[in-house]
Amino acid sequence: MFELDWLDRRDLLRRAGSGAGILGLAALLQDEGLMNPVQAANNSNPLAVKTSHFPGSAKRVIWLFINGGPSHVDTWDYKPELEKRDGVELEGFDRFTGFFANSVGPLMKSPFKFSQHGESGKWVSEIFPNLSQHVDKMAFIHSGHTESNNHSPALFMMNTGVPRMGHPCVGSWVTYGLGSESQNLPAFVVMSDPKGRGLPKGYSLNWGAGFLPSVYQGTWLKPQGAPIDNLTPPSDLNESRQRAQLNLLANLNRQHLEQHAAERDLAARLESFELAYRMQVAAPEALDVGREPEHIHKQYGIGDEKCDHFAKQCLIARRMVERGVRFVQIYSGGMENQRSWDGHNDIVGNHSGFAGETDKPIAGLLNDLDERGLLDETLVIWGGEFGRLPVAQKSAKPGRDHNPHAFTYWMAGGGIKGGTSYGATDEIGHKAVEDRVSVNDLHATILHLLGMNHENLTYRHNGRDFRLTDVAGNVIQKIVS
């Protein structure tokens, strides 16, 4: 004899209804061709490799974020007319274009010399003696414009496509759309300035997942001390005990998930525990640049006091993408004005200093990726949140204020047509006037190179389908090879 475990009507509906509903949904998805083994695997592992919308030329991204707003007219956007009109007042100029309306001065020529490089004959500022040797690998976008003249909203706009907090960043959208080729390292890694300059304004929201599951947010590598907290297990916790703990935790969480299927972050937490366990072996090896030969160290500038910190980050980026990490973002510059590319005062000292920190490491990265056959499948991006004005900002040593109307970006590798320039600013670099490129256009192009249609990469939140490019964005076809 056995005793029946009687169910009341509420329990019967709760236990059986969900199962019947899931079976019905599975059948419908199968009939519509919307369920396949890859998708089924993705349901259990949100970071499993996903099929792109179409074959992409790039598989991974390294974004060199030039934090603070680099001056396009002092770096890549040569303006001979600005030199001719140096010291002349700009008639009709809106002094509220920048951030310091009471410090507006006359037009100011670039204090740096420009010269032509490569077969493309690209004009480049003297502050980039190493990067200037790679211009034929780069596609320059000279007609960028954005919505805000303030750092935080401009950073959010460049990183998330929206000038306010709470939305997923590009790296989160990319890993949501494609998953990760590495199951032992984070899919999305972020490195900030390690010289005590702090995080960019907006802090970690710049690499947050917003309303996407938290598994897609960036993993920040701390610039000082251990890059990742708790990577080394306690001495009294051996591998078998740790595995047993994780198995118990996973079973308990899965039981909870069955009863609370709408809690999307729970599946992400399950995966994060397992990823952390696997990272204990994989991450220290990937972060150990000491394993690289001496000639690679020299190529990046490791050991050079001026650029050693950024050189190590660039080399870590190469080691990460080589091991399957999908998206790496490195920030040059930190929080406040002269601690980033925010050259309000002394544009000479500010930009020559930060260029000196980054020029050789980035050139070394491009060369190293190329020699290893990784550049063709790795999209390298250089740029900040906005540009700077062609007029001087009055100070003891003149600088330049923020300019949302014009900025320059360049891309290399990953299907980019090297040695090209797209769009243009006016003759003094004040505003983008030819083939204007919005931030949405830039994002649409990045996704396109990765094999994703920006209009189809969506996520339902609060009753509507969101996408990185909101309701805008056009692929810049002329820079795509």
N, C-alpha and C positions, 0 to 999 in steps of 0.2 A: 504494500500500500504506500502511496505517497500523497503528500498534501499539496493541493493546488494553490498557487500564488495568485489569488483573484485580483483582477484589475477593475477599478471603477471606470466609468465612461471617459472621464477626463484623462486618466493615465493611458487608456487604450488609444485615444486619439493622439496623445502626445507621442507615444512610442511608435505606433504603427503609421500614423499620418505622415510623419517626416520621411520614413522610409519609402512609402508609396509615392510621395511627392518627388523625392529625389530620383526614384526609378523612372517616373513619368518625365521629369525634366531631362534625364540622361537620354531617354528615347527620342524626345523632341530634338535635342541637340545633335544626336547621331543622324536623325533623318535629314536635318538641315546641313549636315556636313560640318558642323561647328565643334565637334568633339573628336579629338584624335589622341593617340598615345602621348604625343609631346605635351598637349594641353593637360591631359590627365596627370602627367608627371608634375607639371607646373602647379597644379592645385595643391600638391603636397610640399613642394619646394618652390617658393616664390622667386628664388634666384636661379632656377634652372634655365639653361639656354633656351631662348624662344626663337621661333622663326620670324625673320624680318618680313616686311611687306613685299620687298623685292630685293634682289641682290645688291648689297651696298659695297662701295669701294673701301670704306673704312670699317674696322671692327672695334676700334677703341679710340679714346680721346685723351689728350693731355692739354689742359687749358692753363696757360700761363697768365694768371690774372694780375694785370698791372694796376694795382690798387691805388686809388687816389685821383686818377684822371690824368693820364700822360698827355702832354702837349703834342698834338699832331704836327703843328708847324715847326716844332723843334726836334722832330724825330724822323718821320717818313713822308710828310706832305710839304714838299719844297715850294716856297712862295717867293720868287724873285721880286714881285710887286710890293711885297711887305717890306723888303729891304729898301726899295726906292722911296717908300712913303714913311719911313721911320721918323717918328717924332711928330707926325701930322695928326690932328684931331680927326676922329672918324665921325663925320656929320650924320646926324640922325640916329646915332647909336643909343639903344635902350640900356641905360646904366643898371637896370635891374636884371639884365641877362645873366650876370654872374651872381655871386653871393655877397659881395662887398660893394654896394652901390656908391658909397662915398669915397672909394679909393680908385676910381677909374682914371686912367691916364691916356696918353695918345697911343697911336699905333707903335708897336715895338718890333723891330726886326729880330730874327733869331740870332742869339749870340753865338750860335754854333755854325761852323762851315759845313756845307753840303758838297758832295761829289758823286759822280756816277759810278755804278758798279754793275758787273755781270753783263751777259749778252743782252739783257733787257735794257741796260743803261739806266737803271733805277737810281734816282737821287736819294742819298741817305745821309743823315747827320753824322758828323764825326764822332759822336758819342757811342756809335756802334761799329767799331773797327772789325769785329769778328762776325757779327750777324750780317754785315754788308756783303760778306763773301758768299752768302746763301740766298740772295734775293731771287735767283732764278728758280729756287724751290718754292717761293712764296707767291701767294695771290693777295694783293692789297685791296682793301675796301676803303676808299677815301671819302665816302659820302654817308657815313653813319650819322644818325641823329636819334635823340631820346627825348623823354618827356619831362625830366626834372633836372634842376640845377643843384640839387642837394644830394649829398653822398648816399645816405641810407636808402631813400626811395630809388635813386639811380642804380645802386647796387642790387636792390631787389628786382628792379626792372631787367637789368642785364642778366641776372642769375635765374629769375623765375618767369620773366615775361610780363610781370605785373608790378607796378611801383608801390606795393604795400606788402606787409608780411603775411604769412600764412599759406603761401602757395608753394608747390613743389618746384625745386630747382631743376636745371637742365640735367645734371647728373642723375637725379632721382628719376626723371622721365625716361632717360636712356636705359637705366638699369631695369626700370619697370617694363619697358618695351622689349629689351633684348636679353635680360638676365645677365648672368656672369659666366665666363668661360672657366673661372677658377672657383672651386668649391671649398678651398682652404684659405682663401684670403678675401677681404672685403671686396664687394663689387665696385665700390665708389670710395675713393680715398682723397682726403683733403690735407694739405700742408700749409700752415700759416708762417708768417715772418718769424724767424727764431731769434732775432736780435733784441728782444725785450721791447718791441714796438707795439705789441698787443695785436688783437684780432681786428679785421676790418669792421667798419661801422655796420651795425645790424647783427654782428657776431655770427653764431652758428646758424641763424635763420637763413643765411646765404647758401648753406648747403643742406637745408632741411628738406624733409619729404612732404611737408605741408599736410594735405588731406590724403596723400597716398599712404599705404601701410608703412610703418616706421622702418621696416627692413630695407627700404630703398634710400634712406638718408645717408649722407656721407659719413665715413669714419674719419674723425679728425686725429691726426698724428700730433701729439704734443711736441712743441718745438724744444722743450727742455726736459731732461730726465727721460724716463721710460716713455717711448712714443705711444704705447697703448697700456692703459691701466690693467692690472691684474692678469697680465699675460703669463706670468710665472705662477704655477699652482703652489699652495703651501707645501712645505717639506714633508708634512705628515700625511699628505694626500697622494697615494700612489695611483698609477693609471687605472688599475682594476676597480679601486674604490670610486674614483671619479666617474668611470664609465657606468658603474652601478647607480650612482646618484643621478646621473643624467638620464638613464633609462627609467628610473622611478619617476623623476620629474616629468619626462616626456609622456609617460602613461597617464599620470594624473592630469596633465594639461590636455591631453587628447580626449579624455573622458569629459572634461569640462567643456572642451570645444564642441563635442557632439551635442551638448545641451544648450550651447550658446553660439550657434553657427554664425551669428551676425557680428561677433566680436572679431573683426578682421585682424586686429593687431596681435591677437593671441597666437595665430599661426606664425606671424613674424617673430614673436618672442621665442617660440619653439625653435625656429631656425637659427635665431641669434645665439642661443645656448650651444647648439651643435657647432656653429661656425666658430664661436669662441674657443671651443675645445680643439677643433682642428687647427686653429691659428696658433696654438701654443707651440707647434712645431714649425709651421710654414712661415709665420710672420717674422720671427727673429732671423731666419735665413734670408728672406727677401729684403729685410732692412739693413743687412750687414754689407755696407759698401766696401768694407775691408777685404772682402773676397775678390774684388776686382783687381786686375793687374795695374801696375804703376802707370803705364802709358794711358790707360783710361782715366785715372785720377788726374793726370796732367791735362788731358784733353778737356775735361770739364772745369778744371781750375781748383780742384781739391788741394788744399795746402796753401793756396793763395789767400792771405788774410782778408783781402778785400771781398772775395766772392766765395770763400770756402763754404759758407752756410747754404747759399743758394745752389752751389754746385752739387753738394751732397743730396739736396732735395731733387734736383733734376736727375741725378743718377738713380735715386730711389724710384723715381717715376718710371724710368726705363726698365728697371728690374721688376716693377709691379706689372706694367703692361706686358712684359715678356712672359710673365707667369699667369696671364689671363685676366688681370684686373681690367674692368671695362672702362672706368672713367677716373682720371686723376686731375685734381685741380691744385695749383700752387699759387699762393698769394705772395707777391713782392710788395712789401710795405705794410704798415700796420694802421694804427688808429688816427693819430692827429697829423696835421699839416705836413711839417717837415719830416715826419716819421713815415711818410709814404710819398708817392709821386704827386702829391698835392702842392705844387710849386707856387703858392701865393707869394712867398718871399724868396728872393734869390733863386730864380729859375736855373741859373748856371750851376750853382752848388747842388741844388736839389736833383736835377735831372742827370747831371754828369755823375753824381754819387750813386744813384740807383742804377743807372745804365752800367756803371763800372761793376756793380754787384751781379748783374744779370747777363750782360753781353756774352762773355766767354762761356758760362754754363749753358745758356740756351743754344749757342752755336755748337757746343760740344754735344748736346743732346741731339740736335738735328743730324750732325755728322755720324754719331754713334748709331742712331736708328737707321740711317741710310746704309751704313756699312753692314749692319746685321740683317738687312732685308725687311725691317719692321716699318719703315717710313711709309711705304705704299699702303699699309693697312692701319696706320696710326695717324689720326687727324690732330695736328698741333695747332693751337689757337693762341694768339697774342693780342691782348687789349684790356682796357679798363672800363669804367662805368660811364665816362664822357670825355670830351676833349677840353681844350683851354682856349681862351680868347686871344685874338691877335693884338689886342690893346694891352698896355702895361697895367699892372696893379701897383699903385704907388706904395713904395716902402724904401728903406735905406738901400736895399739891393732889390731892384724891381723883379716882380714875378708875374704870373698870369692867373686870372680868375677862371672859374668853371665855365664851360661852354657846352650846353646841351644840344646846340644846333649843328655840331660837327665833331666827328672823331674818326680815327683810323684804326682798323683792325687788319691783321694779316693771318692767313692760314697756310699751312704747308702739309704735304703728304696726304694720305687718305682720299685720293681722287681729286685733289686740287690741281688746277692748271697753273703750274709754276711760271714765274716771270710775267705775270699779268697784273694790271691795275684796273680797278672798276670804280666808276663814279668819280666825282670831283667836287671840291669846295670852290667857292668863289675865289677871285684872284688874291685875296688876302687871308683866306682860310677862316672866314667868319661863319659862313653857313654852307651846308651841303646843298648843291644846286643841280647837279647832274646825276641821274640814276640814283636818286636818294634811297638809302637803305635803312629801314627801321630795325629795331631790336627783334621784332617778330620775323622779319625777313632773314636776319642772321640765324635765328633759332631754326627756322624752316630749312635753311640750307644745311645746318649741322645735322639735323635729323635725316635729311635726304641723303647725305653722304654716308650715313650709317644704315641706309636701306629702309627708312621709315617715312611714310607719308604723314606730314604733320597734321593733316586734317583727320586722319584715321586713328592716330594715337590718342585715345581719349580715356577718361576715367569718370564714372558717374559719382557725383557728390552733391548732396542736398537737392536731388531731383533733376539735375541737369548734367550733361556730358561736358567735362572740362578738358582742355588741351593746353599744351605749353604755349602755343601761339594765339590763344584766345579765339578771336573771330577774324584774324588777319594773317598776314605772312605770305611771302612769295619766295620761292627758291631762286637764288642768284645763279642762273644757269650758265652765265658767261665765265664764271670762275671754276666751273666743274669740268674736268677733263673727259 
